[in-house]
Amino acid sequence: MSASLPPTMSLATGVGALPHTDPVKACDDVLAVYPKVPYIPTLPARGLLESIVFSDSSRLPGGIVKEERLLVDRSRDLSSEMEQVYMDFMEQRTGPYALTGEYASGFLEMMQRDVSGSILLKCQVTGPVTFGMQVVDKEKRPIYYDEQFADLLPKMLALRARWCEQAMRSIRGAASTLVVMNEPYLAALGSSVIPISRDSVVAGWNDLSSLVEGGLGIHCCSNTDWEFVVSLNPSVLSFDAYTGAREFLLYMDALSGYLEKGGIVAWGIVPADHRVFSGVTKEELLARYLEIRRRVSDFVDEQVFDSHSLVTPTCGIRFADEAGAREIMTASAWISGRVREEFPL
C-alpha cells in the first residue's frame, strides 16, 4: 500500500475545485469548514490554466493551448524535452515542476497559511490516464495511446506530485500530507470504446508511488473496476458515493480487505452539483451515509469503518456561487459531526 495515513475518524474534507476567484477567500472558507483535514482548492473560474489537466501541464513536452484545448505539437523535435523529463525523474529533480500562481493560485495562497491542529493536508494533481486521454495530437488522437507519452506522463506528474508534497510539508502546522491523483478516466477500464491498458495504469501508478513518500490517493467520480483500483493500494480512495455507492459496494470483499489493511475511503455523499444538492436535505444525506455504514459494517468492524472514512462532497463544486459552495462544504462537515457524535471513537 502507499504510505499509511493516521486514522481519519470520519472527518470531513473537500474535493478539487471551488467557484471562487479570490484565492484568499477560497482558503478562508476551506480552513473555516475543514480545520482538521483542509484541502487545497483549485480555482478554474480564474482561468483555463487553473482547470484540471491544464493546471499540471507546464512541463508537457510540445504542449500548446489552442482554441481552449491542450494539444501536443509534434511538428518539432520533442526528444530533448522528453529526455529532460526522464532525467529529472531519475534524479528526483522537482524544482522545474513547481506550481506558479498562473496555474495554482489556491495552492500558493495556502502555502502562506497556518494549518496547526490539522491531522492531514490534502491536494490534487491530474492523474496520468486522465491527462493523457484529454490531451491530443494534431490527428485528435489522445496522447495516452502513444507508447512513449504513456510512459512519460506518469513520471512528469510524479515530479509534480512530489513537489506538491514537499511544498505542503513546508506549510506551518502541516502534519501528514496526501496527494490525490484525479483520475475520472479510470471509468473507462473495461470499455471497448475507450480502451485503457491495465498494465499501463499499474506501471504509471508505480512511477507515482516511487516518488511520493506520504499519502497518495486516487479520486474517480464514476463507476469503474473498483477491485482493480483497490489493488493499486492507494492511501485514500475517493469516489461519488451519492450516485455510485450501489456499484461500489458490489466489490465488498476487496473493500473490506482494503479498509482492514489501513486504506481510507472518502465517501462523496454530498452532491457537488448545487442543482442536485438543492433538492435534498442534510438529513436525507446523513441517512444515505448511515445506510452505507450499516452495509459495510456487516463485513468489517464498525470502528474500522469509522476510523478509516472521510466525508466529502462528490467532486469539485460545480454550478454554484461562493455561498452555494459553502453550503455544500458545510453539509459534509455537518454529516461528519453527526456521525462522530453518534459513534464516538
C-alpha positions in Angstrom: 0.0 0.0 0.0 1.0 3.6 -0.5 2.1 5.2 2.8 -0.4 4.7 5.6 -2.1 7.7 7.0 -3.3 8.4 10.5 -6.9 7.4 11.2 -9.3 10.0 9.7 -12.1 9.3 12.1 -15.0 10.1 9.8 -13.8 13.7 9.5 -14.8 15.9 6.6 -12.8 17.4 3.7 -13.4 18.7 0.2 -12.5 17.6 -3.3 -11.0 19.6 -6.1 -12.4 22.8 -7.4 -14.3 25.8 -5.9 -16.1 28.5 -7.8 -14.1 31.3 -6.1 -12.0 33.7 -8.0 -10.2 35.1 -4.9 -7.7 32.5 -3.5 -7.7 34.3 -0.2 -11.5 33.8 0.3 -11.3 30.2 -1.1 -8.6 29.2 1.5 -10.5 31.1 4.2 -13.6 29.1 3.5 -11.7 25.8 3.4 -9.9 26.4 6.7 -13.1 27.5 8.4 -15.2 24.4 7.3 -12.4 21.8 7.3 -9.9 22.7 10.0 -8.9 19.1 10.7 -8.5 17.9 7.1 -8.0 21.0 5.0 -7.6 20.6 1.3 -6.0 22.9 -1.3 -8.7 24.0 -3.7 -8.3 24.6 -7.4 -9.9 27.7 -8.9 -10.8 27.1 -12.5 -13.1 30.2 -12.6 -9.9 32.3 -12.6 -8.9 31.0 -16.0 -8.3 28.0 -18.2 -4.8 27.3 -16.8 -6.2 26.6 -13.3 -8.6 23.8 -14.6 -7.9 20.1 -14.5 -5.2 18.9 -16.9 -4.1 22.5 -17.8 -3.0 23.1 -14.2 -0.4 20.4 -14.4 0.7 20.9 -18.0 3.6 23.4 -17.6 6.3 20.8 -18.3 4.4 18.9 -21.0 6.8 18.4 -24.0 5.3 20.1 -27.0 2.3 21.3 -25.1 0.3 24.2 -26.6 -3.1 25.7 -25.9 -5.2 26.2 -29.0 -8.9 27.2 -29.0 -9.1 26.3 -25.3 -7.7 22.8 -25.9 -4.4 21.4 -24.7 -2.6 19.9 -27.6 0.8 18.4 -28.3 2.7 20.0 -31.2 4.7 17.3 -32.8 5.8 19.4 -35.8 9.1 19.9 -34.0 11.5 17.5 -32.4 10.4 16.8 -28.8 13.2 14.4 -27.9 15.2 16.8 -25.8 12.2 17.9 -23.8 11.2 14.3 -23.2 14.7 13.3 -22.3 14.7 16.1 -19.7 11.6 14.7 -18.0 13.3 11.3 -17.8 16.5 12.8 -16.4 14.5 14.8 -13.8 12.6 11.7 -12.8 15.8 9.7 -12.3 17.4 12.4 -10.3 14.2 13.4 -8.5 14.6 17.0 -9.5 11.3 18.6 -8.7 12.2 22.3 -8.9 11.2 22.7 -12.5 7.8 21.2 -11.7 6.9 23.8 -9.1 3.4 25.3 -9.2 3.1 29.0 -10.0 0.3 31.5 -9.5 -0.7 31.3 -13.1 -1.6 27.6 -12.7 -2.4 27.2 -9.0 -3.3 30.4 -7.1 -5.1 28.5 -4.4 -2.0 26.4 -3.7 0.3 29.3 -3.4 -2.2 31.1 -1.0 -2.4 28.0 1.2 1.3 27.9 1.5 1.1 31.2 3.4 -1.4 29.8 5.9 -1.1 28.1 9.3 -2.8 24.7 9.4 -1.9 23.8 13.0 -4.4 21.5 14.6 -5.0 19.6 11.3 -4.3 15.9 11.1 -3.9 15.8 7.3 -3.4 18.3 4.5 -4.6 17.3 1.0 -4.2 18.5 -2.6 -5.0 17.0 -6.0 -2.9 16.5 -9.1 -4.2 15.3 -12.5 -3.7 11.6 -12.9 -1.7 10.3 -16.0 -4.6 8.4 -17.6 -6.9 11.4 -17.4 -4.2 13.7 -18.6 -3.2 11.5 -21.5 -6.8 11.0 -22.6 -7.6 14.7 -22.5 -4.6 15.9 -24.4 -4.5 15.1 -28.1 -2.2 15.4 -31.1 -3.0 17.1 -34.4 -4.9 13.9 -35.5 -7.0 14.4 -32.4 -5.7 11.1 -31.0 -5.2 11.1 -27.2 -1.5 11.1 -26.4 -2.1 8.3 -23.9 -2.3 6.0 -26.9 1.2 6.9 -27.8 3.5 4.4 -26.1 6.2 7.0 -25.3 3.8 9.6 -23.8 2.0 6.9 -21.8 5.4 6.1 -20.2 6.4 9.7 -19.8 3.3 11.2 -18.3 3.3 9.3 -15.0 6.9 10.4 -14.5 6.1 14.1 -15.3 3.1 14.0 -13.0 5.0 12.2 -10.3 7.5 15.1 -10.2 4.6 17.5 -9.9 3.1 15.4 -7.1 6.4 15.1 -5.3 6.9 18.9 -5.5 3.3 19.4 -4.1 4.1 17.0 -1.2 7.3 18.9 -0.4 5.5 22.2 -0.6 2.7 21.1 1.7 5.2 19.8 4.2 6.6 23.4 4.4 3.3 24.8 5.4 3.1 25.8 9.1 1.4 23.2 11.2 1.2 20.6 8.4 1.3 17.1 9.9 0.7 14.3 7.4 0.2 15.1 3.6 -2.0 13.5 0.9 -1.7 13.9 -2.8 -4.8 12.6 -4.6 -4.5 11.8 -8.3 -7.6 13.0 -10.1 -8.5 10.1 -12.4 -12.1 10.3 -13.8 -10.9 8.4 -16.9 -10.4 5.3 -14.9 -14.1 4.9 -15.5 -13.1 3.6 -19.0 -11.5 0.5 -17.6 -13.0 -2.4 -19.4 -14.5 -0.2 -22.1 -14.2 -1.3 -25.8 -14.9 2.2 -26.9 -12.2 3.9 -24.8 -9.6 1.1 -24.2 -7.3 1.7 -21.2 -4.5 -0.8 -20.6 -4.4 -2.0 -17.0 -0.7 -2.8 -17.4 -0.1 0.8 -18.3 -2.1 2.0 -15.4 -0.1 -0.2 -13.0 3.2 1.0 -14.5 2.1 4.6 -14.1 1.0 4.1 -10.5 4.3 2.5 -9.7 6.1 5.6 -11.0 3.9 7.9 -8.9 4.3 5.8 -5.7 8.1 5.6 -6.2 8.4 9.4 -5.8 5.6 10.4 -3.4 6.7 9.5 0.1 3.5 10.4 2.1 -0.1 9.6 1.3 -1.0 9.0 -2.3 -4.7 8.6 -3.3 -7.0 8.2 -6.2 -10.2 10.1 -7.0 -12.6 8.6 -9.6 -16.0 10.1 -9.7 -17.6 7.5 -11.9 -18.1 3.8 -11.6 -15.2 1.6 -12.6 -13.5 -1.7 -11.8 -13.1 -0.9 -8.2 -11.4 -4.2 -7.4 -8.6 -3.3 -9.8 -8.4 0.3 -8.4 -8.2 -1.1 -4.8 -5.4 -3.5 -5.9 -3.2 -0.4 -6.6 -3.3 0.1 -2.8 -3.8 3.9 -2.7 -3.7 5.5 0.7 -7.1 7.0 0.1 -9.8 6.0 -2.4 -12.2 8.9 -3.2 -15.4 8.5 -5.1 -19.0 9.6 -5.7 -21.0 7.7 -3.0 -24.1 9.8 -3.7 -24.8 8.2 -7.1 -22.3 5.3 -7.1 -22.5 3.6 -3.7 -24.5 0.6 -5.0 -21.9 -0.3 -7.7 -19.0 0.4 -5.3 -20.4 -1.9 -2.6 -20.6 -4.8 -5.1 -16.9 -5.1 -4.5 -17.3 -5.7 -0.8 -14.6 -8.3 -0.5 -12.0 -6.0 -2.0 -13.3 -3.0 0.0 -13.3 -4.8 3.4 -9.8 -6.1 2.8 -8.7 -2.6 1.9 -10.1 -1.0 5.0 -8.7 -3.7 7.2 -5.2 -3.1 5.8 -5.5 0.6 6.7 -6.9 2.1 3.5 -9.2 5.1 3.8 -12.3 5.7 1.8 -13.5 9.2 1.1 -17.3 8.9 0.7 -18.5 11.6 -1.6 -22.0 11.7 -0.1 -22.9 15.4 -0.7 -23.8 16.3 -4.3 -21.2 18.9 -5.6 -23.7 19.9 -8.3 -25.6 22.6 -6.5 -28.7 22.0 -8.6 -28.9 18.4 -7.2 -27.8 19.5 -3.7 -30.7 21.9 -3.5 -33.2 19.0 -3.9 -32.1 17.0 -0.9 -31.8 17.7 2.8 -28.9 17.2 5.1 -30.9 14.6 7.0 -31.5 12.6 3.8 -27.8 12.7 3.0 -27.0 11.6 6.5 -29.4 8.7 6.2 -27.7 7.6 2.9 -24.3 7.7 4.7 -25.6 5.7 7.7 -27.0 3.1 5.3 -23.6 2.7 3.7 -22.0 2.4 7.1 -24.6 -0.3 8.1 -23.9 -2.3 5.0 -20.1 -2.1 5.2 -20.2 -2.9 8.9 -21.7 -6.3 8.1 -18.2 -7.1 6.7 -15.8 -5.1 8.8 -15.7 -3.9 12.4 -17.7 -0.6 12.8 -14.6 1.0 14.3 -12.6 0.1 11.3 -15.1 1.8 9.1 -15.4 4.9 11.2 -11.7 5.4 11.7 -10.9 4.8 8.0 -13.5 7.0 6.4 -13.8 10.6 5.3 -17.0 12.5 4.4 -16.8 14.7 1.3 -18.7 16.3 -1.5 -18.9 14.1 -4.6 -16.3 16.1 -6.6 -15.3 19.7 -7.4 -18.2 22.0 -6.6 -20.0 23.0 -9.8 -22.8 25.3 -10.8 -22.7 27.2 -7.5 -21.6 30.6 -6.4 -19.4 31.1 -3.4 -22.3 31.0 -0.9 -23.6 27.8 -2.5 -20.2 26.2 -2.3 -20.0 27.0 1.4 -23.4 25.3 1.8 -22.2 22.1 0.2 -19.0 22.1 2.2 -20.8 22.8 5.4 -23.3 20.0 4.8 -20.4 17.5 4.6 -19.0 18.9 7.8 -22.4 18.6 9.4 -22.8 15.0 8.4 -19.3 14.2 9.8 -20.2 15.9 13.0 -23.4 13.9 13.5 -21.6 10.6 12.7 -18.8 11.4 15.1 -21.3 12.3 17.8 -23.4 9.1 17.3 -20.4 6.8 17.0 -17.5 8.4 19.0 -14.1 6.8 18.5 
